[in-house]
């Protein structure tokens, strides 16, 4: 899509909210307190050489020779991925009403040395920029339940993630649970070994424990796993031993069963030499008592459960999952059968619980409320969940009840619209009692964008998880971009490159169902071969496979 600068055709504009939540430029012919539009037109007649009613200059010819990305940057110089030249102030986004500092260049952000926790938000905002944690010097008057919302610009995508991450001070109070209940939770304290591993010298193989050089006189009996320490060996002696059994005192090696032969006089001969200490696991080989095995913030995987049990634990101190309740809005949604008579299937009700659990949440309930403002108010007021997730109703249409209901409850909007496609009309609010609400758009892929933008950072902090460092993958082909907003595009990984998928419209799930990652496409788009940030999906798996999209 060619982007042409056409200042002559443009009049001063300001952003307003459309019914769908998308930004739209509205003409601002005069200041709010000045004369009306009709008065201004009567006071200043049209130019002599133009027809009445037209005040536009001729449209200049498009510059086809200039790359679309460069034209986009010329027309929209506040690309948040571009850094201001050294010694110059960053671009002042007048349309936002605030100065915002441009983040470092994308390449620097990806290649700079980082600790194991990658900070999406390495760039500090300039003083005066409002955040969820620190109120600004002045706020607009708090609207009453009956008053209309105050128009304001949408939040840049990176900043929206930052606000969601900082919306809570920290994780929840830890609790101790049995090992069987700890899977998927997060360690609230480092995991330190309670014993040496192994706790004593053990045999790594079935065979014979031997003392000194051979041949050896085979002693009656044997050493078995789970039995007390056997009698010690003298030089020239051997005893049968099983894998995992405690090695007798005085043993110098374990001779594997396939490497020895016993003659008629019960003498053991080696058919292959064994070195000192061979096939003996010495005490403390893996760790010593008190060694730190895993840091705080580690997700308890099946392997972590096994390690904890081996190290002597019966239970673990973990951060409990934050409780989340899902409220599905919309009278047009069906829960079964085929679409009919203007009704469609609810895709988000089945999808969100599994996705939220993968983000560390405990989904306590899924309620379908339809387009009922009073039912929504009651559900929000009576819920005991720490986080509420709504689907749909975040725009400004006659049946979009989320904003009016939040005003009635006295909630504070932390994010109200994000500069991202799809999913622009998402929101994050804090209720008066400290609970949070993530308002997802009703379109399925737009809702996924809201999950990755607002729900993931919020739930990550509440569940005590550590932010994973995002990937940086080169594009196999060019990806069109929005002139002002970030795009999240589903893609598969093929031979180290990201291949964007089709069927990535706001209402479509076909593309993301076959995706490995979501590519973060900056305003203006991405060129073939350019490295862009990627967001992992719950089922992300690196490697080549077959894709049907």
N, C-alpha and C positions, 0 to 999 in steps of 0.2 A: 504494500500500500504506500503510495507516494505521499509524503508529508510536505506541504508547500507553505512556506512562510508568506502570509498575505496580510500584512499589517494594515494595508490600505482598506481592506474590507472589514476590519475588525473595529468594533466600538468597545469601550470599557465594559468588562463583564465581571460578574461575581457568581460564585457557586451557590446553587440551591440544591435541595434534595427532591428527586423525582419520586413517584409512587413506588418504584421498584428499589429505591435506595441508591441508584446510580447518580453521580454528579452530573449536573447540567449547567451550562453557562447561561445566565439570565442577564438581559440587558439592564444597564443601570444608566439611563439617560440623564438623570439629574439626581442630586443628593436627596435623601429621604425628606428633608425639610424644605426643599426648593419647590419651584412651580411644578405643576403636573406636566405629564408628557404632552397633552394637547395644548396647554398654555405655551410651552416652550416651542412647539411647532408653529403656533400662530405668531409668536413674537419674532421668529426668525424664518422668513420665507425661503423656499428652496432656491438653490443656485440657478442662475439665468440659463445655463446651458445644459441643465439636467431636467428630465421630466419631473413633474410634481410627484411627491411621495417617494422619491429615490434619493438616497444620500450616499451611495456607494461608489467607490472608484472602480475603474476597470480591473479585472482580475489579472495579475501578472502571469506570464508563462511559467509552467513548472520547469524546474531545473533537473532534467532527466540525468544529467551527467554526474550529479552529486549522489553518493550512496545514501540510501534511505535512513540508515542509522545516524549519519552525520547531519542530515537535514533535521532529524528528530531532535538531536542534541542542540542544534542551533535554535530551533523553535522552542524547545523546552530545556533550557540550560540548567535546570535544577535537578538533573538526574542524580539520585542519591548515591549511585555507585561511583561517580566521578569525583575526584578530589580537586579542590581549588588549587591553582598554581601557587608555588611557594611564594610567600610574602603577600598574597592577596587574600582578602576576606572571602569567605564562602558566599555563594549566591544567596541573596535575600529573597525568600519565597514570599513575595507580597501577597499572593493569593492565600497564604496560610495565616497571614497577619502576624507571623513571628519569624524571627531569624533562626535558621537551623543550620548547624554545621554539617558539611558533607562528610560522609565516612571516608576512610582510606580507600585507595583504589582496590578493585576486586582482586587483582593479582597479588597485591601485598597482603591482603587479608587472608588469602589462601596459603601463601607460601611462607609467611612469617613463622618463626618458631613459636610454638604454643605449648602450655602444659597439657596434661591429658584432658582437661576440661576446656572445650573451645567456647569462647565467649562470642556469641552472635553480636553482642552489644558493646564492642570494645570502644566505640566512639561515645564520648560524653556529650550531653547536650549543653549548649551555652546557658549561662544563668538566665533564669526567667522562664525557661521552657517548662511547662507544667508536666508533672509525672504523677503516677498513682501514689508514690510514696511521699512526695513533698508537695503541699499545695502551693499554687502560684501566689504572687503578691495580691492579685485581685481576681475575683471570680464574678461571673454574671449572676444576677439575682436567681435564687433557687425557685424554679417554677412550681406553681401549685398544681394539684391534680387536674384542674380544669384549664390551665393555661397552655398554649401551644409551646412546643419545644423551641429553644433558641438555635437558629441555624449556626453551624460551625463546620469547618473543613474536616475531611476525613483524615485519619492518622496514617502516616507512612508505614509500610509493612514492617520494616525492621523495628521501628519504634513501638508498634502495636505489640510485637512479641516481647519487647523489653518491658513494657507496662504490665503485660500479663505475668511475666516472670517475677516482677517486683510487687505484685498486688498483695502478696502474703509475705509476712516477715520471715517465715521458715516452715519447716515440716511440723507434723503433729507430734504430740508427746509419745515417746517410744513405749513399747510394751513387750513383755517376754511371752513367746508362744512356743509350743512344742515343735519339734522339727517337722512333723507331718503337716503342720499348718503354716509353715514359714515360706513355702515355695512361692516365688513371684514377688515377695516383699523385699524391703531394702534394709540392709544392716544399719542399725542405729549406733553401733559401736564397732571398732575394729575387731576382727576375729583373731584372737591369740590362741596358740596351742596350749592345751591343758596338760599335755604329756609329750614325751619324745615320740617321734614317728620314724621307724617302728619303735615300740617300747622296749624291745630286746633284740638281740641278734637272731635273725630268722633265716631259714633256708629258702632260696629262690627257686629250687628245683627238687623234684623227686630223685632220690639216689642214695648216697652214703655220705655221712659226715666222717671225715678222715683227719687223723692227726699225724703230722710229719710226712716223710717220704714213704712210698709204697715199696713192696706190697704190704697190705695191712691184714691183720687178723680180725676177721669179722666177729663181732660180739653178738650174742643172742639178744633178741628183743629189737626195739627200734624207737625212734622219736617221732611222735605224731603231733599234728597241730591241735592245739587246745589242751594239751596235757602239761603237767608240771615239768620243771626243768629236769632233763635226764641226767644220769650219772656222767661225770666228766670222762674224757678220753685221755689215755696215755699215748705217747709216741708209738706208732706202729699199729694202732687200733683203729677200727672203723665200726660204724653202726648205721643201720638203715634209717633214713629220714624222709619225711614227707614235706611237700611244699608248704611253707608257712609255719612249720614246726620250729620250736626253740632249739637253737644249735647248742650241743653239749659244750661245756667248758673244756678248753684245750683243743677244739677243732681248728684246723688251719685252712680247710677248704671243704666244699661239697663236690663230690664226684657224681656227675649225672649218671642215671641208670644206664643210658645207652653208651656210656664211655667206660664201663667197667665189667669185669667177668669174675665170677666166684668159682674156684676149683673145688675138687672133692674134699680137700682138707679145710674148707671154709676160709680160704685165703682170697683176698680181693686184689685183683690185678687191674691196673689202668691200661686201657687200650688207646687213650689219648691223655696227654699230660694236662694236669690242672694246676694253675698258678696259685700263689698265696692269696687266700681270701676269696677265691672264685666262687661265685653263686652263693655268697653269704651277704645278706642285707644287714649291715651293721646298725646298731641302735643309734637313733637320731639322724639317720641318713637323709630323711626328708625335712625334718625340723626338730628343734629342741624345744622343750617346754618353755613357754613364754614368748616364743617367736611370733611376730605378727604375720598372719597368713593372708589376710585380706583387709583392705581399708574400709572405713566407714563409707556408706553410700553404695556398696556393692549390691547388685540385685541377686537375690537368693535363687540360683539356678539349681537343677538337679545335681550338678557337680559340686556346688557349694554345700548342698545338704550332705553329700557323701563325705566331703572333707571335714565338715563340722562334726559329723558322727565319729569319724576316725580320730579326730583330735580330742574327743572326750565330751562333746556337748550333747545334752538331752533336749535343750531348747535354745532359742536365739533371741537376742534383744533386737527388735525390728521396729520400723516405722509402719504403723497400720495404714491400710489403704484408705484414702479419703472417700467418704460416702457420696455418691452421685445419683441424682434422680433425673430421668429423662422425661420431658413433657413434649409430646408430639401434637402440634397444632394443625388445624386445617379440616374443614368439613368435607373436602373432596377426596379424602384418603380411604382406601379399602384395606382391610387386613387379610383378605383371602379372595380367591377367584380372579377372573380376568377383568380388566378395565371395562366400564360400561357407563353409558348415559352421563358423560362428563366426569365420571369418577375414575381415579387412578390408584394404583397400588402404592401403599406406603413402603418406600425403600429404606427410610432412615430408622424406623422403629426396629427392624431386624438388624441393621448394620451397626448402629451406635453402641449398644451394650458391649459387643465383642471388641470394638475399636477402643472404647474407653477403658475396658479391663486391660488391654495391652498397654495403655498409658499409665497403669498403676492404680486405677480406680476400682472401687467396689460399687457396682451398679445395684442400687437397692430396689428400684422400681422403674417401670416404663408406663406412663399414663397417656392416654389419647384423649385430648380435651376438645377437639374440634376448634371452631372459631367462637369461643365463648369467653368473653372478657371476665365475667364474674368467676367462672370456673378457674381461669388462669390466676386471678388474684387470690382465690382461696388456696389453690395448690401451692403458690409461692409463699403465702403467709403461714401455712400449716406444715410445710415440709421440714423434716429434721435433717435432711441431707446438707452437707457442707457446700456442695456445688450443685447447682441446677443447670441443666442444659435444655434449652428450648429449640424447636425446629420450626422455622417459618415465623411470619408475623413481625419481622424486624424492620420492615419498610414503613411507609406512611400511608398505606391504603385504608379504606374504610373498615376492613376486617383485620388489620394489623394492630393487635392489641398489646404488644410487648412494651412499647414505649409508654403509652398512657398508664398501663398497670404499674410499671416501675415508678412513674411519677406519683401515683397514688400511694405507693408503699414507702416513698421517701428514699428511694435508692439513688446512689451516685453513679453516674455513667463514667467509667474509666476510659473506655474506648467506644466510640459511636461512629462506626463506618471506618473502613480501612482501604487504603489505596492499593488494592490487589484485585486481580481478576482471575477466576471467578470469586465471588464471595464478598463483594464490596459492602453490603449492608449488615455485616456481622457486628456484634457488640459485646462488651464486657461490663458488668455492673456489680457494685457492691451494695448489698442490702444493709439496712441500719444495724442489724444484729451481727454483721461481719461475714455472713455467707456471701457467696459469689454466684452470679448467673452468667453463663455463656450463651448468648443468643446467636444461633446458627441460621443462615438463610434456609429457605425451604427447598431450593434446588439441590439435588444430591451432591454433585461435585462441588458446588459452592459451599455446602455444609462441610465437606472434607477439607476445603481450604480453611474454614473456620476452626476445625479441629486442630489442624497443623499450626495455625497462626495464634490462636488464643487458648484453646483447651490444653494443648500439649505443654506449653511453658508453665501454665498454672498448676496442672496436676503433677508435673515433674517436681516442682518445689514442694507441694503438699505431701507427696509420697516420699520425699527425701532422695530422689534420684539425681544422679550427676548428669549434666548436659553432655551428650555425646558430640564429638567433633564431627561436623558435617563433611561430606565428601565434596570434592571438586572434580568434575568430569567434563571432558571435552565433548562438544556437540558434534554429531556426525553430519548434521545438515542445519541450515539456517532455520531459526525459529522467529516468527514475527512477534513483535512486542506491542504493548500499548504505549501511546505517546507519553503518558504520565505515570501510569500505575505499574507495579510489579505483576508479573504473571506467574502462576504455578501450573506447570505443564507436566502431565504424567509421561514417563519415559521408561524404556527398557535399556538394560546395559548389555552391549554387544562388543566384545573385544576391547574393553576399556573405554568405550564411547557411549554416550547417551543418545538413544534414538527416540525422538518425540513420537508420541502415539496420536492417531486420529481419534475421533469420538471423544473430544475433550471439552465439549460445551458444558455450560453450567448445570444442565439437567441430565447429563450423561454419566453413566458409571462404566460403560463398556471399555473405555480406555484405561481407567485406573485399575479395573479388575485384572488386567494383564500387565500392570506396571511393576517395576522394581523400585523406582524412586519418583519423587516429584522434583523437577528442575525449576530453580528459581531464576526466572527470566527477567532481567532488568528492563526499565522503560526503554523503548526503542528497539528491543529484540536482541537476539544473540546470533553471532556469525558462526558458520561452520568452522570447527576447530577451536573455537573459543571455550575456555574452561569456565563453567558456571557452578555455583553452589547447588547441592542436591539435598533433599530431605528424605530420610529413610521412611519407608512405610512399615507397618507392623510385620509384614511377611517378607520384607526385603531380603533377597539372597543374591549375592554377587556371583556371577557366572552366566554362561550362555545357556539358553534354553529356547524352547519353541514358544512363539507368541502368536496368538490368533487375532490380534487387533492391528 
